[in-house]
C-alpha cells in the first residue's frame, strides 16, 4: 500500500516546487509529474505512468483537482477505476477524501466547477482574440514576410523566369511553404 503524488503545471515557465513540497509533506512515497503539459492533453506521461503503477490499497494525492483532470467526465471515470481497484484519493487544497460519501460528492462538485472554470476561461480568451482581430491586431506569431517582401517576391518571380520559388524562399530566409502561402 503505497502513497503516490501527482503534480502538473501547464507551461515550462511555471514551477512544480509548491505542489511537490506539499505532496512530500503529505507523505507521498513516490511523485509523478508533468511539466509544461496542459490539463486538456489526452496523453500526460507522468499521470499515465502513475495510473499504470497503482495497485489495490494504494493512495493517490494531488495538490488540487485541476492539476489532474481535464473534464468532469475524466474525473468521474478515474474515480470509478479507483473504486474498482480499491485506490484511495485525496486532494490537499480542496480537502477531498473519496473514502467518505461526502468526499465523493465534493469530488464530483469540485470537478464540475473546475470544468466550468476552464470553459469560461476559453470563452473569454476567444472573445478577446475576436475583439483584437476586429481592431486589426495580428493574433499569433508575427508574419515571416512583410507585405513589401511579398510584393518584391512577386516582382522577382515575374521578371526572372529561371528563378525558382525554392531559391527565392532561401534568399528571403523562409521555407518554400511559407513563401507559397504568402503568395496565395
Buried (B, 14 or more C-beta within 10 A) or exposed (E): EEBBBBBBBBEEEEEBEEBBEBBEEBEBEEBBBBBEBBBEBEEBEBBEBBBEEBEEEBBBBBBBBBBBBBBBEBBBEBBEEBBEEEBBBBBBEBEBBBEEEEBBEBBBEBBBEBBEEBEEEEEEEEEEEEEEEEEEEEEEEEBBBEEEBBEBBEEBBEEEEEBEBEEBBEEBEBEBEBBEEBEE
